[in-house]
């Protein structure tokens, strides 16, 4: 019988339910338990694919092409399993399914209501995940905060599921916030008590309460929460804010959460779970060890919200740590570069990364960054749009014309180096209509990309995740290749360009796909590793130390380390 762990959040949003679910999944997996994870999002959008990154952060793409919540990135990186479209369900999907069934006549003329029709559809999606994944435990995160009107059908559905599958097969975990009052120098438990009371009004009694805090949670606070919320004291689990989200599984294990869950659900676990996190512990220890720091500039138009590029940031951390260095990130607005501002910040970078994106705004600033990298021999990695930027800038340089462009930005350009894919031309809907998910790519062995993948023991044909409508225009292949553009990755039929490089440059490479989605803490993506190795060489090049001293004397300090808070 499949077991279910439902994770809800209270008091405030942004507490880190996604990291908590990912951490629980990792801990259970170390016990030899097969797990699956999914997120139920109460918003009415069908998926986050058309949502602003400022509102929702990055869109995480699964192998089967689902555009999903960024929390699925946490699930994949922690649990090290490739998820699919079953792992993210929204109110938009649920209501769309219900209305479609009603129009088909599936309900035989019945009056459609939230209970039972909407709640049954939610339960059907959860049950489908359990059946198709073959997991022993399905972890279910309910987005939002207890009390949100949009979330009520989901809470009602998981209340019913405990009745459907049996109390011994379902467990509720509630994540709350303990605010600290500086005047009285104490953590206040009352918001947690009220949050649990609101859950009880819905019919859900949490079995475990995880309390987030910026300060240590003492035994008195735990005892008080246990008393007023009717849980065992050992089921009140402190989760103090960490310097890195990767510490969270270790802290939860130290608090005994994994043993508690295994015991409460009567799970059959393999022996020796405490040894299952050795590689993870080494990674976290390496994060904390003082090291020399290299600086990577991420040039984009959403840099005010780092979560817009969350997987890129995490992939950089994975790769840098594997090479024994620390990471500093300079977040550089492409719009500022476009307006001629912040250009001096490019001088202090060991590498430049231009991530994916859409739209004309800030595009010329990204081209400025690519031109700087190419002309100054600074390592450059372009992802999706960043690859297209590389091609546009290269074409402008070698063809000595400002005309090369993408039809996404200039529909009437006379030199469309980047153009709309033919199969995209007659599509009107924006959501879920791009080239999405994994597609094969044939590598050119004698290339930087080929060497990077070979070093990580990948075959010459790889599979990577995509999210785009525009592509390299084959009409310019021969001309740009003759000027030194290397097409080092193509679709097996040779029709689509997947990877480009600039010949003679230390490292200037762009991918039409998103390698960041496949990076893991203990196994960085080969292309990120190759990029970081090139950045380290740039950092250690003769004269670099003198340049850094000059920058420091001019008030241009190298940036402080990246700090990931567990609330991400």
C-alpha positions as CSV (number, residue, x, y, z in Angstrom):
1,X,0.0,0.0,0.0
2,X,1.4,3.4,-1.0
3,X,2.0,5.8,1.9
4,X,1.4,9.6,1.6
5,X,3.1,12.5,3.4
6,X,1.2,15.8,2.9
7,X,3.2,19.0,3.6
8,X,1.3,22.2,4.3
9,X,2.5,25.7,5.3
10,X,1.2,28.3,7.8
11,X,1.7,31.8,9.2
12,X,3.5,33.2,6.1
13,X,4.5,32.1,2.6
14,X,8.0,31.4,1.5
15,X,9.0,29.3,4.4
16,X,10.7,26.6,2.2
17,X,8.1,23.9,1.9
18,X,9.8,22.9,-1.4
19,X,13.2,22.4,0.3
20,X,11.5,20.6,3.2
21,X,9.8,18.1,0.8
22,X,13.0,17.7,-1.1
23,X,14.9,17.1,2.1
24,X,12.3,14.5,3.4
25,X,12.6,12.8,0.0
26,X,16.4,12.6,0.3
27,X,16.3,11.3,3.8
28,X,13.7,8.5,3.0
29,X,15.7,7.6,-0.1
30,X,18.8,7.0,2.1
31,X,16.7,4.4,4.0
32,X,16.2,2.5,0.8
33,X,12.6,3.7,0.4
34,X,11.3,4.6,-3.1
35,X,9.8,8.1,-3.2
36,X,8.0,10.4,-5.5
37,X,7.3,14.1,-5.1
38,X,4.6,16.4,-6.4
39,X,3.3,19.9,-5.8
40,X,-0.3,21.0,-5.8
41,X,-0.4,24.7,-6.7
42,X,-3.7,26.5,-5.9
43,X,-3.3,29.3,-8.5
44,X,-5.7,29.2,-11.5
45,X,-3.0,29.3,-14.2
46,X,-2.8,26.0,-16.0
47,X,1.0,26.1,-15.5
48,X,3.6,28.8,-14.7
49,X,4.9,28.9,-18.3
50,X,3.3,32.2,-19.1
51,X,3.7,33.8,-15.6
52,X,6.2,36.6,-14.9
53,X,9.4,35.4,-13.3
54,X,9.0,38.3,-10.9
55,X,5.9,36.6,-9.5
56,X,6.9,33.0,-9.7
57,X,10.6,32.7,-10.2
58,X,12.0,30.3,-12.9
59,X,10.0,27.9,-14.9
60,X,11.4,24.4,-14.3
61,X,11.1,22.1,-17.3
62,X,10.8,18.3,-16.8
63,X,12.0,15.7,-19.3
64,X,8.5,15.2,-20.7
65,X,8.2,18.9,-21.4
66,X,6.0,20.1,-18.5
67,X,6.5,23.7,-17.5
68,X,6.4,23.5,-13.7
69,X,7.1,25.3,-10.4
70,X,10.7,25.9,-9.4
71,X,10.2,23.7,-6.3
72,X,10.4,20.7,-8.7
73,X,14.0,21.7,-9.3
74,X,14.6,21.3,-5.6
75,X,12.9,17.9,-5.7
76,X,15.1,16.7,-8.6
77,X,18.4,18.1,-7.2
78,X,17.8,16.6,-3.7
79,X,16.2,13.3,-4.6
80,X,18.2,12.8,-7.8
81,X,15.2,11.6,-9.8
82,X,13.8,12.9,-13.1
83,X,10.2,14.0,-12.5
84,X,7.4,14.5,-15.1
85,X,4.2,16.3,-15.7
86,X,2.4,14.4,-13.0
87,X,4.6,16.1,-10.4
88,X,2.9,19.6,-10.7
89,X,-0.8,20.1,-10.6
90,X,-2.6,23.4,-10.5
91,X,-6.1,24.6,-9.9
92,X,-6.1,25.6,-13.5
93,X,-5.5,22.1,-14.6
94,X,-8.0,20.7,-12.1
95,X,-10.9,23.0,-13.2
96,X,-10.0,22.5,-16.9
97,X,-10.3,18.7,-16.4
98,X,-13.6,19.0,-14.6
99,X,-15.1,21.4,-17.1
100,X,-13.9,19.2,-20.0
101,X,-15.5,16.2,-18.4
102,X,-18.7,18.1,-17.9
103,X,-18.8,19.2,-21.5
104,X,-18.3,15.6,-22.6
105,X,-21.2,14.5,-20.4
106,X,-19.1,12.4,-18.1
107,X,-21.1,13.5,-15.1
108,X,-24.4,12.3,-16.6
109,X,-26.2,15.6,-16.1
110,X,-25.1,16.0,-12.4
111,X,-24.7,19.4,-10.8
112,X,-20.9,20.1,-10.7
113,X,-19.6,21.1,-7.3
114,X,-16.3,21.6,-5.5
115,X,-17.2,18.6,-3.3
116,X,-17.1,16.0,-4.7
117,X,-16.2,16.8,-8.3
118,X,-13.2,19.1,-7.8
119,X,-11.8,17.3,-4.8
120,X,-12.2,13.9,-6.6
121,X,-10.2,15.2,-9.5
122,X,-7.4,16.4,-7.1
123,X,-7.4,12.9,-5.5
124,X,-7.3,11.3,-8.9
125,X,-4.1,13.2,-9.8
126,X,-2.5,12.2,-6.5
127,X,-3.5,8.5,-7.0
128,X,-2.2,8.6,-10.5
129,X,1.2,9.7,-9.3
130,X,1.2,6.8,-6.8
131,X,0.2,4.2,-9.4
132,X,2.5,5.3,-12.2
133,X,5.6,6.1,-10.1
134,X,5.6,2.8,-8.2
135,X,6.8,4.8,-5.2
136,X,6.4,3.5,-1.7
137,X,5.9,7.0,-0.4
138,X,4.4,9.9,-2.3
139,X,5.4,13.4,-0.9
140,X,2.7,16.0,-1.7
141,X,3.4,19.7,-1.1
142,X,0.3,22.0,-1.0
143,X,1.3,25.4,-2.3
144,X,0.4,28.6,-0.6
145,X,-0.6,29.1,3.1
146,X,-3.3,27.6,5.2
147,X,-6.2,30.2,5.0
148,X,-5.8,31.0,1.3
149,X,-9.2,30.6,-0.3
150,X,-7.7,29.1,-3.4
151,X,-6.1,26.3,-1.4
152,X,-9.3,25.1,0.4
153,X,-10.2,22.4,-2.2
154,X,-6.7,20.9,-2.0
155,X,-6.8,20.8,1.8
156,X,-10.3,19.2,1.7
157,X,-9.0,16.6,-0.8
158,X,-6.0,15.6,1.3
159,X,-8.3,15.4,4.4
160,X,-10.5,13.0,2.5
161,X,-7.4,11.0,1.3
162,X,-6.5,10.0,4.9
163,X,-10.0,8.5,5.2
164,X,-9.7,6.8,1.8
165,X,-6.3,5.2,2.3
166,X,-6.4,4.7,6.0
167,X,-4.9,6.8,8.8
168,X,-1.9,4.4,9.0
169,X,-1.0,5.3,5.4
170,X,-1.2,9.1,5.5
171,X,0.7,11.6,7.5
172,X,0.4,15.4,7.7
173,X,3.4,17.7,8.2
174,X,2.8,21.4,8.9
175,X,5.5,24.0,8.4
176,X,5.2,27.2,10.3
177,X,7.2,30.3,11.3
178,X,8.3,31.3,14.8
179,X,8.7,35.1,14.9
180,X,11.3,36.6,17.3
181,X,10.4,39.6,19.3
182,X,13.6,41.6,20.0
183,X,12.0,43.6,22.9
184,X,11.2,40.5,24.9
185,X,14.0,38.4,23.3
186,X,11.7,35.4,22.8
187,X,10.2,33.3,20.0
188,X,6.5,33.5,19.8
189,X,4.5,30.3,19.3
190,X,1.0,31.9,19.1
191,X,1.0,32.2,15.2
192,X,1.8,28.5,15.0
193,X,-1.0,27.7,17.4
194,X,-3.5,29.7,15.3
195,X,-2.2,28.1,12.1
196,X,-2.8,24.6,13.5
197,X,-6.2,25.7,14.8
198,X,-7.1,26.8,11.2
199,X,-6.0,23.4,9.9
200,X,-8.1,21.7,12.5
201,X,-11.2,23.7,11.5
202,X,-10.7,22.1,8.0
203,X,-10.5,18.7,9.6
204,X,-6.7,18.1,9.5
205,X,-4.7,17.4,12.6
206,X,-1.0,17.6,11.8
207,X,1.2,14.7,12.9
208,X,4.5,16.6,12.7
209,X,5.1,20.3,13.0
210,X,8.3,21.8,11.6
211,X,9.0,25.2,13.0
212,X,11.2,27.6,10.9
213,X,13.1,30.3,12.8
214,X,16.1,32.5,12.5
215,X,17.0,31.6,16.1
216,X,17.5,28.3,18.0
217,X,14.3,26.8,19.2
218,X,14.6,25.7,22.8
219,X,12.8,22.8,24.5
220,X,10.3,25.1,26.2
221,X,9.0,26.4,22.9
222,X,8.8,22.9,21.5
223,X,7.0,21.7,24.6
224,X,4.5,24.6,24.4
225,X,3.8,23.9,20.7
226,X,3.3,20.2,21.5
227,X,0.9,21.0,24.3
228,X,-1.3,23.5,22.4
229,X,-1.2,21.8,19.0
230,X,-1.7,18.2,20.3
231,X,1.4,16.6,18.9
232,X,4.2,14.6,20.6
233,X,7.1,16.8,21.7
234,X,9.5,14.8,19.5
235,X,7.2,15.6,16.5
236,X,8.0,19.3,16.9
237,X,11.0,19.6,14.6
238,X,13.1,22.8,14.7
239,X,14.4,24.1,11.3
240,X,16.7,27.0,11.9
241,X,17.7,29.1,8.9
242,X,20.9,27.8,7.4
243,X,23.6,29.4,5.3
244,X,22.8,26.9,2.5
245,X,19.7,24.9,1.7
246,X,21.9,21.9,1.3
247,X,22.3,21.8,5.1
248,X,18.6,21.3,5.7
249,X,18.4,17.5,5.2
250,X,21.3,17.1,7.6
251,X,19.6,19.3,10.2
252,X,16.3,17.5,9.8
253,X,18.1,14.1,10.2
254,X,19.9,15.4,13.3
255,X,16.4,16.3,14.7
256,X,15.2,12.8,14.1
257,X,12.6,13.5,11.5
258,X,13.5,10.6,9.2
259,X,13.3,8.1,12.1
260,X,10.0,9.6,13.2
261,X,8.4,9.3,9.7
262,X,9.7,5.8,9.2
263,X,8.2,4.8,12.5
264,X,4.9,6.6,12.1
265,X,4.2,5.1,8.7
266,X,5.6,1.7,9.6
267,X,7.9,1.8,6.6
268,X,10.2,-1.2,5.7
269,X,13.6,0.4,5.5
270,X,17.0,-0.8,4.6
271,X,19.7,-0.8,7.3
272,X,22.4,1.7,7.7
273,X,20.6,4.9,6.7
274,X,23.0,7.1,8.6
275,X,25.7,6.2,6.1
276,X,23.5,7.2,3.1
277,X,24.3,10.8,3.2
278,X,28.1,10.6,3.1
279,X,28.5,12.2,-0.3
280,X,26.0,14.9,0.6
281,X,27.9,15.6,3.8
282,X,31.1,16.0,1.9
283,X,29.4,18.4,-0.5
284,X,28.1,20.5,2.4
285,X,31.5,20.4,4.2
286,X,33.1,21.6,1.0
287,X,30.6,24.5,0.8
288,X,31.7,25.7,4.3
289,X,35.4,25.4,3.7
290,X,37.2,28.7,3.0
291,X,38.5,28.7,-0.6
292,X,39.6,31.1,-3.3
293,X,36.7,32.6,-5.0
294,X,36.0,33.0,-8.7
295,X,33.4,35.6,-9.9
296,X,30.7,34.8,-12.5
297,X,28.5,37.5,-14.0
298,X,24.9,36.5,-14.7
299,X,23.6,39.0,-17.3
300,X,19.8,39.0,-17.5
301,X,16.7,41.2,-17.2
302,X,15.2,39.6,-14.1
303,X,18.4,39.8,-11.9
304,X,16.5,41.7,-9.2
305,X,14.9,38.3,-8.3
306,X,17.5,35.6,-8.1
307,X,14.9,32.9,-8.1
308,X,14.3,33.7,-11.8
309,X,17.6,32.0,-12.5
310,X,17.5,29.5,-9.6
311,X,18.7,26.4,-11.4
312,X,21.5,28.3,-13.1
313,X,22.7,29.6,-9.8
314,X,22.6,26.1,-8.2
315,X,24.3,24.5,-11.2
316,X,27.2,27.1,-10.9
317,X,27.5,26.2,-7.2
318,X,27.7,22.5,-8.0
319,X,30.4,23.0,-10.6
320,X,32.5,25.4,-8.6
321,X,32.5,23.3,-5.5
322,X,33.6,20.2,-7.5
323,X,36.7,22.2,-8.7
324,X,37.6,23.3,-5.1
325,X,36.7,27.0,-5.4
326,X,34.1,29.3,-3.9
327,X,31.6,31.2,-6.0
328,X,30.8,34.9,-6.2
329,X,28.0,36.0,-8.4
330,X,27.6,39.4,-10.0
331,X,24.0,40.0,-11.0
332,X,24.1,42.4,-13.9
333,X,21.1,44.0,-15.5
334,X,21.1,43.6,-19.3
335,X,19.0,46.8,-19.5
336,X,21.7,48.7,-17.6
337,X,24.4,47.4,-20.0
338,X,22.1,48.4,-22.9
339,X,22.0,52.0,-21.6
340,X,25.8,52.1,-21.2
341,X,25.7,51.7,-17.4
342,X,27.6,49.2,-15.2
343,X,30.0,48.4,-18.0
344,X,32.9,48.5,-15.6
345,X,31.4,45.5,-13.7
346,X,32.3,43.3,-16.7
347,X,36.0,43.9,-16.0
348,X,36.1,42.1,-12.7
349,X,34.5,38.9,-14.0
350,X,36.2,35.5,-14.4
351,X,33.3,34.3,-16.6
352,X,30.1,35.6,-18.1
353,X,26.8,33.6,-18.3
354,X,23.8,34.8,-20.2
355,X,20.7,32.6,-19.3
356,X,17.5,32.0,-21.2
357,X,14.7,34.5,-21.6
358,X,12.2,36.0,-23.9
359,X,11.5,39.4,-25.5
360,X,13.4,42.4,-26.8
361,X,13.8,44.2,-23.5
362,X,17.5,44.2,-22.5
363,X,18.6,42.1,-25.5
364,X,21.2,44.6,-26.7
365,X,22.7,44.6,-23.2
366,X,23.2,40.9,-23.5
367,X,24.9,41.4,-26.8
368,X,27.2,43.9,-25.2
369,X,28.2,41.2,-22.6
370,X,28.8,38.7,-25.4
371,X,30.9,41.1,-27.4
372,X,33.0,41.8,-24.2
373,X,33.5,38.1,-23.6
374,X,34.5,37.4,-27.2
375,X,36.8,40.4,-27.7
376,X,38.5,40.1,-24.2
377,X,38.8,36.2,-24.2
378,X,36.6,36.0,-21.1
379,X,34.8,32.6,-20.7
380,X,31.2,32.8,-21.8
381,X,28.3,30.3,-21.4
382,X,25.0,31.1,-23.2
383,X,21.9,29.1,-22.4
384,X,19.0,29.1,-24.9
385,X,18.6,32.8,-25.6
386,X,22.2,33.2,-24.4
387,X,23.2,31.0,-27.3
388,X,21.2,33.0,-29.7
389,X,22.8,36.2,-28.4
390,X,26.2,34.6,-29.0
391,X,25.3,33.9,-32.7
392,X,23.9,37.4,-33.3
393,X,26.9,39.1,-31.8
394,X,29.3,36.8,-33.7
395,X,27.5,37.5,-37.0
396,X,27.6,41.2,-36.5
397,X,31.3,41.1,-35.8
398,X,32.5,38.9,-38.6
399,X,30.0,40.2,-41.2
400,X,30.8,43.8,-40.1
401,X,27.1,44.7,-39.9
402,X,24.6,45.6,-37.2
403,X,21.8,44.0,-39.2
404,X,22.1,40.4,-38.0
405,X,19.3,39.8,-35.5
406,X,16.5,37.5,-34.4
407,X,13.0,37.8,-35.9
408,X,11.8,37.6,-32.3
409,X,13.3,41.1,-31.8
410,X,13.1,42.5,-35.3
411,X,10.6,40.8,-37.5
412,X,11.8,42.7,-40.6
413,X,15.6,42.2,-40.2
414,X,17.3,41.5,-43.4
415,X,19.7,39.1,-41.8
416,X,17.7,36.7,-39.5
417,X,20.5,34.7,-38.0
418,X,17.9,33.4,-35.5
419,X,14.4,32.7,-36.8
420,X,11.1,31.2,-35.7
421,X,11.0,27.4,-36.0
422,X,8.8,26.4,-39.0
423,X,6.4,24.3,-36.8
424,X,5.8,27.4,-34.6
425,X,4.6,29.8,-37.3
426,X,0.9,29.1,-37.1
427,X,0.6,28.7,-33.3
428,X,-1.5,31.3,-31.6
429,X,-1.6,30.1,-28.0
430,X,1.4,31.0,-25.8
431,X,1.1,28.4,-23.1
432,X,2.7,24.9,-23.5
433,X,3.3,25.3,-27.3
434,X,7.1,25.7,-27.5
435,X,9.7,23.0,-28.2
436,X,9.6,21.5,-24.7
437,X,11.3,18.6,-22.9
438,X,14.2,16.4,-23.9
439,X,15.5,16.1,-27.4
440,X,18.6,14.3,-28.7
441,X,21.8,16.1,-29.7
442,X,24.7,14.6,-31.6
443,X,28.0,16.0,-30.4
444,X,31.0,16.9,-32.5
445,X,33.8,14.8,-30.9
446,X,36.6,17.3,-31.7
447,X,35.0,20.2,-29.9
448,X,34.9,21.8,-26.4
449,X,31.4,20.5,-25.9
450,X,32.3,17.0,-27.1
451,X,35.4,17.0,-24.8
452,X,33.3,18.2,-21.8
453,X,30.7,15.4,-22.1
454,X,33.4,12.8,-22.8
455,X,35.2,13.7,-19.6
456,X,32.0,12.9,-17.7
457,X,31.6,9.6,-19.6
458,X,28.6,10.7,-21.7
459,X,27.9,9.1,-25.1
460,X,28.3,11.2,-28.3
461,X,24.5,11.5,-28.5
462,X,23.1,13.2,-25.5
463,X,19.5,14.2,-24.4
464,X,18.9,17.6,-23.0
465,X,15.8,19.7,-22.0
466,X,14.5,22.5,-24.2
467,X,12.2,25.5,-24.0
468,X,12.2,27.7,-27.0
469,X,10.4,28.8,-30.2
470,X,13.3,30.3,-32.2
471,X,16.4,28.6,-33.6
472,X,19.6,29.1,-35.5
473,X,18.8,29.9,-39.1
474,X,20.5,27.2,-41.3
475,X,20.8,29.8,-44.2
476,X,23.7,31.2,-42.3
477,X,25.5,28.0,-41.4
478,X,28.1,27.9,-44.1
479,X,29.0,31.6,-43.9
480,X,29.3,31.7,-40.1
481,X,31.2,28.4,-40.0
482,X,33.7,29.8,-42.5
483,X,34.4,32.7,-40.1
484,X,35.0,30.3,-37.1
485,X,31.7,29.5,-35.6
486,X,31.8,25.8,-34.7
487,X,28.4,23.9,-34.7
488,X,29.4,21.4,-32.1
489,X,26.0,19.9,-31.4
490,X,23.2,19.2,-33.8
491,X,20.0,17.2,-33.9
492,X,20.6,13.6,-35.1
493,X,19.1,14.5,-38.5
494,X,21.4,17.5,-38.7
495,X,18.6,20.0,-39.1
496,X,18.7,21.8,-35.8
497,X,21.8,23.5,-34.3
498,X,22.0,22.7,-30.6
499,X,25.5,23.9,-29.5
500,X,27.8,26.5,-31.0
501,X,31.3,27.5,-30.1
502,X,33.7,30.2,-31.2
503,X,36.9,28.8,-32.6
504,X,40.2,30.1,-31.1
505,X,38.4,31.4,-27.9
506,X,39.3,30.0,-24.5
507,X,35.7,29.1,-23.9
508,X,32.8,30.7,-25.7
509,X,29.9,28.2,-26.0
510,X,26.2,28.4,-26.3
511,X,23.5,25.7,-26.0
512,X,19.9,25.9,-27.3
513,X,18.9,23.7,-24.4
514,X,19.0,24.2,-20.7
515,X,21.8,22.1,-19.1
516,X,21.1,23.7,-15.7
517,X,18.0,21.5,-15.2
518,X,20.1,18.3,-15.1
519,X,22.8,19.5,-12.6
520,X,23.0,17.8,-9.2
521,X,24.9,18.7,-6.1
522,X,27.2,15.7,-6.3
523,X,27.3,15.4,-10.1
524,X,27.6,18.8,-11.8
525,X,26.6,19.2,-15.4
526,X,29.6,18.7,-17.8
527,X,29.1,22.0,-19.6
528,X,28.9,24.0,-16.3
529,X,32.1,22.1,-15.2
530,X,33.9,23.0,-18.4
531,X,32.8,26.6,-18.1
532,X,34.0,26.9,-14.5
533,X,37.3,25.3,-15.4
534,X,37.8,27.9,-18.1
535,X,36.8,30.7,-15.6
536,X,39.4,29.3,-13.1
537,X,42.1,29.4,-15.8
538,X,41.0,33.0,-16.5
539,X,41.2,33.8,-12.7
540,X,44.7,32.3,-12.5
541,X,46.0,33.8,-15.8
542,X,49.3,35.8,-15.6
543,X,48.5,39.4,-14.5
544,X,45.0,38.6,-13.1
545,X,46.2,39.2,-9.5
546,X,47.5,42.6,-10.5
547,X,44.2,43.5,-12.2
548,X,42.3,42.4,-9.1
549,X,44.5,44.6,-6.9
550,X,43.9,47.6,-9.2
551,X,40.2,46.9,-9.1
552,X,40.3,46.7,-5.3
553,X,42.2,50.0,-5.0
554,X,39.5,51.6,-7.3
555,X,36.8,50.5,-4.9
556,X,35.7,47.5,-7.1
557,X,35.8,44.8,-4.5
558,X,35.2,41.2,-5.5
559,X,31.8,40.2,-4.4
560,X,30.9,38.4,-1.2
561,X,30.1,34.7,-1.3
562,X,26.7,33.5,-2.5
563,X,24.5,32.7,0.5
564,X,21.5,30.4,0.0
565,X,18.9,30.7,2.8
566,X,16.7,27.7,3.5
567,X,13.6,29.8,2.8
568,X,14.4,29.9,-0.9
